[in-house]
């Protein structure tokens, strides 16, 4: 699908941490697309592809899950 992926981790108030995958596509100035419920769907991925094709680096964090 052309997307790269990395994990973003951060601390929680209770001293634990949480990790979520972040998908990335394209080169250029960064844009973050925050997904709607229920998560990253076909239309959101298509939007990311269109924006990347215009010369931007798109970050698409997947915020659902543990």
Backbone torsions as a table, in degrees:
resi	resn	phi	psi	omega
1	UNK	NA	-5.2	176.5
2	UNK	89.1	-11.2	-178.0
3	UNK	-83.2	136.9	167.3
4	UNK	-87.7	171.9	-178.9
5	UNK	-148.3	141.3	169.5
6	UNK	-143.8	164.0	179.3
7	UNK	-103.0	137.6	174.8
8	UNK	-108.8	127.3	179.6
9	UNK	-121.0	145.3	177.5
10	UNK	-149.3	156.9	-178.6
11	UNK	-77.1	149.2	172.1
12	UNK	-103.7	165.6	-177.6
13	UNK	-61.0	-31.9	-176.7
14	UNK	-80.4	6.6	-179.5
15	UNK	89.7	-4.9	175.9
16	UNK	-86.5	178.1	175.5
17	UNK	-131.0	161.6	178.7
18	UNK	-128.4	146.8	-179.0
19	UNK	-131.7	137.2	178.4
20	UNK	-134.8	143.9	175.9
21	UNK	-74.0	145.8	174.6
22	UNK	-125.0	124.6	178.1
23	UNK	-96.0	144.3	-175.5
24	UNK	-138.4	144.2	-176.9
25	UNK	-151.8	138.6	172.4
26	UNK	92.3	176.6	179.0
27	UNK	-133.7	146.5	178.2
28	UNK	127.7	-162.9	179.5
29	UNK	-59.5	143.3	-175.4
30	UNK	-79.6	144.1	172.3
31	UNK	-135.3	135.4	175.7
32	UNK	-107.0	127.5	173.8
33	UNK	-106.6	119.1	178.9
34	UNK	-93.6	121.8	-174.1
35	UNK	-73.8	158.8	174.9
36	UNK	-97.8	173.4	174.9
37	UNK	-67.3	139.7	8.5
38	UNK	-95.0	12.0	-180.0
39	UNK	142.4	-161.1	-178.9
40	UNK	-76.1	110.6	179.4
41	UNK	-105.6	-177.5	-178.6
42	UNK	-60.1	-43.5	-177.5
43	UNK	-66.7	-35.5	178.0
44	UNK	-68.9	-42.8	177.5
45	UNK	-64.3	-39.3	177.2
46	UNK	-63.3	-41.2	177.4
47	UNK	-61.7	-43.3	178.3
48	UNK	-60.4	-41.8	178.8
49	UNK	-63.5	-41.9	179.8
50	UNK	-64.2	-43.5	-179.9
51	UNK	-66.5	-42.0	178.1
52	UNK	-62.2	-37.5	179.5
53	UNK	-65.9	-20.4	178.1
54	UNK	-87.2	2.2	174.8
55	UNK	102.7	25.3	179.2
56	UNK	-116.4	157.9	172.5
57	UNK	-99.8	116.2	-174.0
58	UNK	-102.5	128.6	174.8
59	UNK	-108.1	129.3	-175.9
60	UNK	-128.2	87.3	180.0
61	UNK	-73.7	139.5	176.3
62	UNK	-103.1	103.3	-168.0
63	UNK	-92.7	-0.8	-178.6
64	UNK	-91.7	152.2	179.0
65	UNK	114.7	178.9	-177.1
66	UNK	-64.7	NA	NA
